Amino acid sequence: MLEKQTIVAAFYQFIKLDDLAALRAKLLVFCEQQKIKGTILLAAEGINATVSGSRTAIDQLCAFLNGDGRFENLEYKESLYDKDPFYRMKVKLKKEIVTLGVPGTDPNSKTGKYVSSGQWNELISEPDVFVIDVRNDYECEIGSFKNATSSNTKTFRDFPDYVKNNLNPAKHKKIAMFCTGGIRCEKASAYMLEQGFDDVYQLHGGILRYLEEIPEEKSLWEGECFVFDGRVAVNQSLDKGDYEACYSCRHPVSIEDRQSEHYLEGVSCPKCFHTLSPDRRERLHERQKQVRLAEQKNMQHIGARQQN
């Protein structure tokens, strides 16, 4: 294995921003100068990012943000990887930094009660606590906390419908929720408080901080954790896991899936094999052939870049 040398930093903060265009320009120039790659989302409600770069570059970015004066309370975490999981730098302006689609839901005003990693096991082991995984269905499939209930959402926009159709403040009196890094829980818990749920808790720092702070022998996490970069998923040690991404449908593909006759590298996996038209299948076969030719010449094919 190659020596780990790339820092993958994920951070967010809900804070009122009113100079989005100017801030976007400054961040893009700065990150490109530091050879940082990844994505930063900016909205009137705050900032959300996952980026990668050298130790020096990431430290410089943190100093740049702290120097702004508004980003002193970033929810920040990082991990190591033996290569860069991103191929370019993007800074995007959005309506929301995490899209719930419910106007007025403001984590700056109210959120659920934060629970530390060290307190989480005890909380979710209480018999009267209803534990919700607020991530999307394909994320939940590859790993989750013991006894957690999936919200069965395709996108985070579906979460309000899940609450409406499955939860009742009179029945579900004590709720604990979690997500990858904590940001979706900020919005989800704020929304649930608006709907009349009084006792709502959220895992502070999300699954990634929990895996960082809780030893595997004491962990109640089962499986791997999906991440939105080239690693696809990380294991209990926050190293790259066993999953790869299907180029066609982008779903995580396990070792077992890759043994299936319906798995063709760069073309299909068991989840999407029967949905591909003959024309698309042929185009994907041709793209994969070009990727392999480029690899033989030690070149990077643009289609391989798109895969990540």
Disulfide bonds with the S-S distance in Angstrom:
none
